[in-house]
Each structure stands twice: as structure tokens, then as C-alpha cells.
Amino acid sequence: MFIFKGKPDEQTRTLLKKNAFKWSPSKGAWIRQITGNAQSAARRIIKELKVL
């Protein structure tokens, strides 16, 4: 689950979407079912967000 202060920029949203994360208005977060692949994707996204 990824939560941002405000709306993330287009590049960040594209990165999340490419990794199968979906926006959940009810949770106010980008979510994905927890699986091994989802955990790997989350780690990858965190590394990429640090570079942005």
C-alpha cells in the first residue's frame, strides 16, 4: 500500500500502474493484493521513487 500527501505526479502514478497497483478512493491509497510478486514490486517501486 502506498499513501502520498496529495496526488502523486504522473510519473509516479504510471510507475504504480505498471506494477499493478490500483487507486482505492475508500482507502486513499494505491493498493495491490499481497503476494510475493507484489512485495517484490513494492520494493522496486520504493527504490525508483527515491531516485525521482
N, C-alpha and C positions, 0 to 999 in steps of 0.2 A: 504494500500500500504506500503510495506517495501522496503527501499533502504539501501544498505550497501556500505561501502567503500571497494571495491574489492569483490571477490567471497566469500560468507559465507561458513563456514565449513560444512562437510557432515551432522553432527548432526542438524545444523540449517536448512539446506535445507530439510532434512527429516521431521522435525517438520512443516515447511511451507507446504510441500506437503501433509502431513497427515491432514492438516486443509484446504485443497482445494485451496491453493494459487498456482498460476502458474507464471513461469518466463516470463516476457514480454521484449524481447530484444529491442523493439522500445521505451519502456519507461525506460528501465534499472532498473526495479523494479519487485518485487513479488507482484502480484495483485490478487484480487478476487472481484466479483460483490458485491456491498454494500447491505447487508441485515442485519437484526437483528442478525442472526447466524454468519455472517461474522464479525460483530463488537464484538460479544462475543468471537469468535475465536481469533481475533486480541488482545484483552485484555489478554486472556490466554497465547498467544504466547509471549507477552511483559513480562509477569511475569516469564515465563520459560526462556527467554533469559537473564534476569537479574541474574538468578541462574547459567547459563552456564558461 
